[in-house]
Amino acid sequence: MKIIFICTSNVCRSVIAEKLLKEKLKENLEETQIEIYSAGIFAQDGDGPMLNVVEAMKELRNKCKRA
């Protein structure tokens, strides 16, 4: 099964959705053979996530580890 999250430019919402689902399914991802991607309808090759998105995801990961 393949899951793709799509937004406008693939630098914020879809990237977050992809990472959150991968994190949630991390233990079972290989067993279930689910492929998870993100994309943007106006994305340009080489564009990465916005820096504030990267920081927010790091902060969320740290909070989850402490909980």
Phi and psi restraints in degrees (value plus and minus 20) as a CYANA .aco file:
   2 LYS   PHI    -139.8   -99.8
   2 LYS   PSI     117.2   157.2
   3 ILE   PHI    -143.4  -103.4
   3 ILE   PSI     110.6   150.6
   4 ILE   PHI    -149.7  -109.7
   4 ILE   PSI     110.7   150.7
   5 PHE   PHI    -119.3   -79.3
   5 PHE   PSI     108.2   148.2
   6 ILE   PHI    -142.9  -102.9
   6 ILE   PSI     114.3   154.3
   7 CYS   PHI    -158.4  -118.4
   7 CYS   PSI    -182.5  -142.5
   8 THR   PHI     -90.5   -50.5
   8 THR   PSI     -74.8   -34.8
   9 SER   PHI    -144.8  -104.8
   9 SER   PSI     -17.6    22.4
  10 ASN   PHI      38.4    78.4
  10 ASN   PSI      19.3    59.3
  11 VAL   PHI    -143.6  -103.6
  11 VAL   PSI     -19.3    20.7
  12 CYS   PHI    -166.0  -126.0
  12 CYS   PSI    -106.5   -66.5
  13 ARG   PHI     -79.8   -39.8
  13 ARG   PSI     -71.4   -31.4
  14 SER   PHI     -87.9   -47.9
  14 SER   PSI     -54.2   -14.2
  15 VAL   PHI     -83.7   -43.7
  15 VAL   PSI     -64.3   -24.3
  16 ILE   PHI     -82.7   -42.7
  16 ILE   PSI     -66.6   -26.6
  17 ALA   PHI     -79.7   -39.7
  17 ALA   PSI     -64.3   -24.3
  18 GLU   PHI     -79.2   -39.2
  18 GLU   PSI     -70.0   -30.0
  19 LYS   PHI     -86.1   -46.1
  19 LYS   PSI     -59.9   -19.9
  20 LEU   PHI     -84.5   -44.5
  20 LEU   PSI     -64.1   -24.1
  21 LEU   PHI     -86.7   -46.7
  21 LEU   PSI     -61.3   -21.3
  22 LYS   PHI     -80.5   -40.5
  22 LYS   PSI     -61.7   -21.7
  23 GLU   PHI     -85.4   -45.4
  23 GLU   PSI     -61.9   -21.9
  24 LYS   PHI     -84.3   -44.3
  24 LYS   PSI     -58.5   -18.5
  25 LEU   PHI    -118.7   -78.7
  25 LEU   PSI     -12.0    28.0
  26 LYS   PHI     -67.2   -27.2
  26 LYS   PSI     -68.2   -28.2
  27 GLU   PHI     -86.5   -46.5
  27 GLU   PSI     -52.0   -12.0
  28 ASN   PHI    -127.4   -87.4
  28 ASN   PSI     -15.2    24.8
  29 LEU   PHI     -81.5   -41.5
  29 LEU   PSI     -66.0   -26.0
  30 GLU   PHI     -90.3   -50.3
  30 GLU   PSI     -57.6   -17.6
  31 GLU   PHI     -85.3   -45.3
  31 GLU   PSI     -59.5   -19.5
  32 THR   PHI    -105.6   -65.6
  32 THR   PSI     -30.6     9.4
  33 GLN   PHI      36.0    76.0
  33 GLN   PSI      19.8    59.8
  34 ILE   PHI    -112.1   -72.1
  34 ILE   PSI     110.3   150.3
  35 GLU   PHI    -126.2   -86.2
  35 GLU   PSI     110.8   150.8
  36 ILE   PHI    -142.5  -102.5
  36 ILE   PSI     110.0   150.0
  37 TYR   PHI    -155.7  -115.7
  37 TYR   PSI     146.5   186.5
  38 SER   PHI    -152.5  -112.5
  38 SER   PSI     133.5   173.5
  39 ALA   PHI    -174.7  -134.7
  39 ALA   PSI     144.5   184.5
  40 GLY   PHI    -152.0  -112.0
  40 GLY   PSI     121.8   161.8
  41 ILE   PHI     -91.8   -51.8
  41 ILE   PSI     -41.1    -1.1
  42 PHE   PHI    -140.2  -100.2
  42 PHE   PSI       1.4    41.4
  43 ALA   PHI     -91.4   -51.4
  43 ALA   PSI     130.2   170.2
  44 GLN   PHI    -132.7   -92.7
  44 GLN   PSI     122.8   162.8
  45 ASP   PHI     -74.1   -34.1
  45 ASP   PSI     114.1   154.1
  46 GLY   PHI      73.5   113.5
  46 GLY   PSI     -34.6     5.4
  47 ASP   PHI     -89.6   -49.6
  47 ASP   PSI     111.5   151.5
  48 GLY   PHI    -126.0   -86.0
  48 GLY   PSI    -199.2  -159.2
  49 PRO   PHI     -87.4   -47.4
  49 PRO   PSI     134.4   174.4
  50 MET   PHI     -84.2   -44.2
  50 MET   PSI     128.7   168.7
  51 LEU   PHI     -79.7   -39.7
  51 LEU   PSI     -57.3   -17.3
  52 ASN   PHI     -87.6   -47.6
  52 ASN   PSI     -47.7    -7.7
  53 VAL   PHI     -89.4   -49.4
  53 VAL   PSI     -63.8   -23.8
  54 VAL   PHI     -80.2   -40.2
  54 VAL   PSI     -65.0   -25.0
  55 GLU   PHI     -85.3   -45.3
  55 GLU   PSI     -61.3   -21.3
  56 ALA   PHI     -83.8   -43.8
  56 ALA   PSI     -59.7   -19.7
  57 MET   PHI     -87.6   -47.6
  57 MET   PSI     -58.2   -18.2
  58 LYS   PHI     -83.5   -43.5
  58 LYS   PSI     -63.4   -23.4
  59 GLU   PHI     -84.0   -44.0
  59 GLU   PSI     -62.8   -22.8
  60 LEU   PHI     -83.6   -43.6
  60 LEU   PSI     -62.4   -22.4
  61 ARG   PHI     -81.2   -41.2
  61 ARG   PSI     -62.0   -22.0
  62 ASN   PHI     -85.3   -45.3
  62 ASN   PSI     -59.6   -19.6
  63 LYS   PHI     -85.4   -45.4
  63 LYS   PSI     -59.8   -19.8
  64 CYS   PHI     -86.1   -46.1
  64 CYS   PSI     -56.3   -16.3
  65 LYS   PHI     -88.1   -48.1
  65 LYS   PSI     -52.9   -12.9
  66 ARG   PHI     -98.0   -58.0
  66 ARG   PSI     -45.3    -5.3
